[in-house]
Amino acid sequence: MTLAERDKRRSHSRKTGAMNLMKSLLASTVLLIAVPEIAQADILVGFVTGLSGPVSSIGIPNGKGIAAGQAYIGEVGGEKLRLIQLDDGSDPTASARNARKLVEQEKVDVLIGTSGAPQTLAMATAAIEMKIPMIAVSPIAPVPAGDGGPWVVQTPQPTPLLVQGIVDHMKAHRLKTVAFIGFSDAFGDLMYTSLEQSAKAADIKVIANERYARSDSSVTAQVLRALAARPDAIMLGGTGTPGALPVIALSERGYKGPLYGNHGLISADFLRLAGKAANGIICPTGPVTAAEQLPAANPIQKVALDFRAAFEKANGEVPTDSFSSYSFDGWLVFVDAAKRAMASGAKAGTPEFRTALREALFTTKDVVGTQGIYTYTPADRHGVDTRARVLVQIEDGKYKLLP
């Protein structure tokens, strides 16, 4: 081989190597460009709950319920459902701030949350302003519709529906007067207003309205004033751990009359603190609380039992509360709406998808959950009927379904 031939071969080799390197770089560049597109295909769910602070006895179960939902259904139409969770510390200001962070920085497609009525109301207000669909997992007062129509639905039963069950029971047992002891916040207001309206229609008089803060360590004064009114029955408007305070105080003062609670007392923390004092309390709650006692023909029974299995898979324990099932149902409602939003052709991560998701939420029909069967419309953000309510009586830490 001549010198000229060797030089020619070396030149060709260098050119071939350079071309191969260029092809490799181009392939890597295409791969790097493709990765964000794959990530953007994920449907992002922003979840806020109170893992700390006075509402954590509700917020921690809420967090476990959403984990159960993700374990139960992790994708829609081949698209992964990715959850981003933030703790609001039971602070309404933090609830709104977290909602904004999730939408503006994380670019989530939907919001779910949070624990506590004041916190959820603050979060919902932010969601409406940012035009992002939201599923509330705590009961809230009516919120403005917002641009383009309503943006917020909720999974907890409307308070009037639950309280009506209590009033019907009072009327059936010929009780004529009732005293109220509840939180001095939005939840307490919801409970009291519902009681007042239903009781008036049933010719039952509300003769005391005593309130206390969730952070209070004593409710002695409130209990004494309620007892002084000599009511035929007492209704409780507190939830979770602080909901046990008046129950214990009433027991210590020898109260033996009918005692009515609410769905927020279906909690292991409440039962632990209240102990034997909780025996006999009648609570309106969702069907999941007494799933095994439901008729086999009730479609809620299967979903409720599926929820318990998913909860145990996700958390390594069985559920002992009612709060986790509200966030689980929120996940089911979201998944159903996401399927229909995707069918519209809108892509996750876009304003068009948020709008499609909102429209899908408010055309939800007969989604079976653990707490009820959900059918939302622009005029009905609750989506449930009397199938979402049962009455149970607490006896030694267990819930007995009442006829």
C-alpha positions in Angstrom: 0.0 0.0 0.0 1.4 3.4 -1.0 1.7 6.4 1.3 -1.1 8.1 -0.6 -3.4 5.1 -0.2 -2.7 5.0 3.6 -3.5 8.7 3.9 -6.7 8.3 1.9 -7.8 5.3 4.1 -7.1 7.3 7.4 -9.1 10.3 6.1 -12.0 8.0 5.2 -11.9 6.4 8.7 -11.9 9.8 10.4 -14.9 10.9 8.4 -16.8 7.7 9.1 -16.0 8.1 12.9 -17.2 11.7 12.8 -20.4 10.7 11.1 -21.1 7.9 13.6 -20.5 10.3 16.4 -22.9 12.8 14.9 -25.5 10.1 14.5 -25.1 9.1 18.1 -25.4 12.7 19.3 -28.5 13.3 17.2 -30.1 10.1 18.6 -29.3 11.2 22.2 -30.7 14.6 21.5 -33.9 13.1 20.1 -34.1 10.9 23.3 -33.6 13.9 25.6 -36.3 15.8 23.7 -38.7 12.9 24.0 -38.3 12.4 27.7 -40.2 15.7 28.7 -42.9 14.8 26.3 -43.4 11.4 28.0 -43.4 13.2 31.4 -45.9 15.7 30.2 -48.3 12.9 29.3 -48.7 12.0 33.0 -51.9 13.3 34.5 -50.8 15.3 37.6 -53.0 15.3 40.7 -52.3 17.9 43.4 -53.4 16.7 46.8 -53.4 18.9 50.0 -54.1 17.5 53.4 -53.4 18.3 57.1 -50.7 15.9 58.2 -49.9 18.2 61.2 -51.9 20.6 63.4 -55.3 20.3 65.0 -57.0 18.7 62.0 -54.3 16.0 61.5 -56.7 13.4 63.0 -58.7 13.9 59.8 -55.8 14.9 57.5 -53.7 11.8 58.1 -56.5 9.4 57.2 -57.3 11.6 54.2 -53.7 11.0 53.1 -54.0 7.3 53.6 -57.2 7.2 51.6 -55.7 8.9 48.6 -52.8 6.4 48.7 -55.4 3.6 48.6 -57.0 5.2 45.6 -53.7 5.4 43.7 -53.0 1.7 44.6 -56.5 0.8 43.4 -56.2 2.6 40.0 -52.9 4.0 38.9 -53.5 4.9 35.3 -56.2 6.0 32.9 -56.1 5.0 29.2 -52.5 4.1 29.5 -51.5 7.4 31.0 -49.9 7.3 34.5 -51.6 9.2 37.3 -49.0 11.0 39.3 -49.8 12.4 42.8 -48.1 15.4 44.3 -49.0 15.8 48.0 -48.5 18.8 50.3 -49.2 19.3 54.0 -51.1 22.5 55.0 -50.5 22.0 58.7 -54.3 22.5 59.3 -53.9 26.2 58.3 -56.4 27.7 55.8 -53.7 30.2 54.6 -51.3 27.3 53.9 -54.2 25.4 52.1 -54.6 28.2 49.6 -50.9 28.7 49.3 -50.3 25.0 48.6 -53.1 25.0 46.0 -51.4 27.9 44.2 -48.0 26.2 44.3 -49.4 23.0 42.9 -51.1 24.8 40.0 -48.6 27.5 39.2 -45.3 25.6 39.8 -46.2 21.9 39.5 -48.8 22.4 36.7 -51.2 19.9 38.1 -54.4 19.1 36.2 -56.7 18.7 39.2 -56.8 19.5 42.9 -58.1 17.2 45.7 -58.3 18.3 49.3 -58.2 19.1 52.2 -58.9 18.3 55.8 -61.2 20.6 57.7 -64.0 22.9 56.4 -62.2 26.3 56.7 -59.1 24.8 55.0 -61.1 23.3 52.2 -63.0 26.5 51.6 -59.8 28.5 51.3 -58.4 25.9 48.9 -61.6 25.9 46.8 -61.6 29.7 46.6 -58.0 29.6 45.2 -59.0 26.8 42.7 -61.9 28.8 41.4 -59.7 31.8 40.9 -57.1 29.7 39.0 -59.8 27.9 36.9 -58.7 24.4 37.9 -61.2 21.6 38.8 -61.2 20.6 42.4 -62.7 17.7 44.4 -63.3 18.6 48.0 -62.9 15.8 50.6 -64.4 17.9 53.5 -67.8 19.5 53.6 -67.9 23.1 52.7 -70.4 25.9 52.4 -71.6 26.9 48.8 -68.8 28.6 46.8 -69.2 31.0 43.7 -69.4 29.2 40.4 -66.4 31.1 38.8 -65.7 31.8 35.1 -67.1 29.2 32.7 -69.2 27.5 35.3 -68.6 25.7 38.6 -65.2 24.2 39.3 -65.6 22.4 42.7 -67.5 19.2 43.6 -67.3 17.4 47.0 -67.5 13.8 48.2 -68.7 14.3 51.7 -72.5 14.1 52.0 -74.2 17.5 52.4 -74.6 18.2 56.1 -78.4 18.7 55.8 -78.7 15.2 54.4 -76.8 13.7 57.4 -78.6 15.8 60.0 -82.0 15.0 58.6 -81.3 11.4 59.6 -80.8 12.5 63.2 -83.9 14.6 63.2 -86.0 11.8 61.8 -84.7 9.6 64.6 -85.6 12.2 67.2 -89.0 12.6 65.8 -89.6 8.9 65.7 -88.7 8.8 69.4 -90.9 11.8 70.3 -88.1 14.1 71.4 -89.2 17.7 71.5 -86.0 19.7 72.4 -82.3 19.5 71.6 -79.2 21.3 72.6 -76.2 21.7 70.3 -72.5 21.6 71.3 -70.1 22.1 68.4 -67.1 23.8 66.9 -66.9 27.6 66.6 -66.0 27.4 63.0 -67.4 26.8 59.5 -68.0 23.1 60.3 -69.9 23.9 63.5 -71.9 26.5 61.6 -72.9 23.9 58.9 -74.0 21.4 61.5 -76.0 23.9 63.6 -77.7 25.5 60.6 -78.7 22.1 59.3 -80.0 21.1 62.7 -82.0 24.3 63.1 -83.7 24.0 59.7 -84.5 20.3 60.0 -85.7 20.5 63.6 -88.0 23.4 62.8 -89.7 21.4 60.1 -90.1 18.5 62.6 -91.5 20.8 65.4 -88.4 20.2 67.5 -86.9 23.2 69.4 -83.1 23.9 69.5 -82.8 25.4 73.0 -79.0 25.8 73.3 -76.2 26.6 70.9 -72.8 26.1 72.6 -69.5 26.4 70.7 -65.8 25.7 71.4 -62.6 26.0 69.5 -60.8 22.9 68.1 -57.8 23.9 70.2 -59.7 24.2 73.5 -58.7 21.9 76.3 -62.0 22.1 78.3 -65.6 22.5 77.4 -67.0 22.4 81.0 -68.7 25.8 80.7 -70.4 24.9 77.5 -71.6 21.5 78.7 -73.0 23.0 82.0 -75.0 25.6 80.0 -76.4 23.0 77.7 -77.4 20.7 80.6 -79.0 23.7 82.4 -81.4 24.1 79.4 -82.8 20.6 80.2 -82.9 19.3 76.6 -84.5 16.0 75.6 -81.4 15.2 73.6 -77.9 16.7 72.7 -76.3 16.9 69.3 -72.6 17.1 68.8 -71.0 19.3 66.2 -67.3 18.4 66.6 -65.1 15.9 64.8 -62.0 13.8 65.4 -59.9 14.2 68.5 -61.4 17.5 69.8 -64.9 16.0 69.2 -64.3 13.8 72.3 -64.2 16.7 74.7 -68.0 17.3 75.2 -68.6 13.5 75.2 -66.3 13.0 78.2 -67.6 16.1 80.0 -71.2 15.0 79.6 -70.3 11.5 80.9 -68.5 12.9 83.9 -71.6 14.9 84.8 -73.9 11.9 84.6 -75.8 12.7 81.4 -77.9 9.7 80.4 -80.1 11.2 77.7 -79.9 10.6 73.9 -76.7 11.8 72.4 -76.3 12.3 68.6 -73.0 12.7 66.8 -72.0 13.2 63.2 -69.9 11.5 60.5 -66.8 13.2 61.9 -66.9 11.1 65.0 -66.3 7.9 63.0 -62.7 7.9 64.0 -60.2 5.6 65.8 -58.8 8.7 67.6 -62.2 9.8 68.8 -63.1 6.3 70.0 -59.7 6.0 71.8 -60.1 9.3 73.7 -63.9 9.0 74.4 -63.7 5.4 75.5 -66.8 4.1 77.2 -68.3 7.5 77.2 -68.9 7.1 73.5 -71.3 4.1 74.0 -74.8 4.8 72.8 -73.9 7.8 70.5 -76.0 7.7 67.3 -74.2 9.0 64.3 -75.3 9.6 60.7 -72.5 8.4 58.4 -71.7 6.8 55.0 -72.4 3.2 54.2 -68.7 2.3 54.3 -68.8 2.4 58.1 -71.0 -0.6 58.2 -70.0 -2.3 54.9 -70.4 -5.8 56.1 -73.8 -5.1 57.5 -75.2 -3.8 54.2 -77.4 -5.9 52.0 -75.4 -7.9 49.4 -77.5 -6.3 46.7 -76.3 -2.8 47.6 -73.6 -1.9 45.0 -71.8 0.2 47.6 -70.9 -2.9 49.6 -68.4 -4.3 46.9 -66.7 -0.9 46.5 -66.4 -0.4 50.2 -64.8 -3.8 50.7 -62.5 -3.2 47.7 -61.5 0.1 49.4 -60.5 -1.7 52.6 -58.3 -4.1 50.6 -56.7 -1.3 48.7 -56.2 0.6 51.9 -54.4 -2.3 53.5 -52.2 -2.8 50.4 -51.2 0.9 50.4 -50.8 1.5 54.1 -50.1 -1.9 55.7 -53.1 -1.6 58.0 -56.9 -1.7 57.9 -58.9 1.6 57.9 -60.5 2.6 61.2 -62.1 5.9 60.2 -64.5 7.5 57.8 -62.2 10.3 56.5 -60.0 8.1 54.4 -62.9 6.9 52.3 -63.8 10.4 51.3 -60.5 11.0 49.6 -60.7 7.4 48.1 -64.0 8.3 46.6 -62.5 11.6 45.4 -59.9 9.6 43.5 -62.7 7.4 42.0 -64.6 10.4 40.9 -61.5 12.0 39.4 -60.6 8.8 37.5 -64.0 8.5 35.9 -63.9 12.2 34.9 -60.3 11.8 33.5 -61.4 9.0 31.2 -64.0 11.2 29.6 -61.8 14.2 29.5 -59.1 12.2 27.6 -61.8 11.1 25.1 -62.3 14.7 24.2 -58.8 14.8 22.7 -57.4 17.3 25.1 -53.9 16.7 26.4 -52.9 16.5 30.0 -51.1 19.6 31.2 -53.1 22.0 29.1 -55.9 24.5 29.9 -58.1 22.6 27.5 -57.7 19.4 29.5 -58.6 21.3 32.7 -61.7 22.6 31.1 -62.6 19.1 29.7 -62.0 17.7 33.2 -64.3 20.2 34.8 -67.0 19.5 32.3 -66.6 15.8 32.8 -66.8 16.2 36.6 -70.2 18.0 36.3 -71.6 15.3 34.0 -70.6 12.4 36.3 -73.3 9.8 36.5 -73.8 6.9 38.9 -70.2 6.5 40.0 -70.3 4.0 42.9 -68.1 4.9 45.8 -67.8 3.9 49.4 -69.9 6.8 50.8 -72.5 7.0 48.1 -73.4 6.9 44.4 -72.2 10.1 42.7 -74.1 12.0 40.0 -72.9 15.6 39.7 -74.5 18.4 37.7 -73.7 22.2 37.6 -76.6 22.6 40.1 -75.5 19.8 42.4 -72.0 19.8 43.7 -72.8 17.0 46.3 -74.0 14.4 43.9 -75.5 12.0 46.4 -78.9 11.1 47.8 -80.3 9.2 50.8 -78.3 6.1 49.7 -75.3 7.9 51.1 -76.6 7.9 54.7 -77.0 5.3 57.3 -77.4 5.6 61.1 -75.0 3.7 63.4 -74.8 3.4 67.1 -71.4 3.2 68.9 -71.0 0.3 71.2 -67.6 -0.7 72.7 -65.7 0.8 69.8 -67.9 -0.8 67.1 -70.6 0.6 64.9 -74.0 -1.1 64.8 -76.2 -0.4 61.8 -79.6 0.9 62.9 -82.7 0.1 60.9 
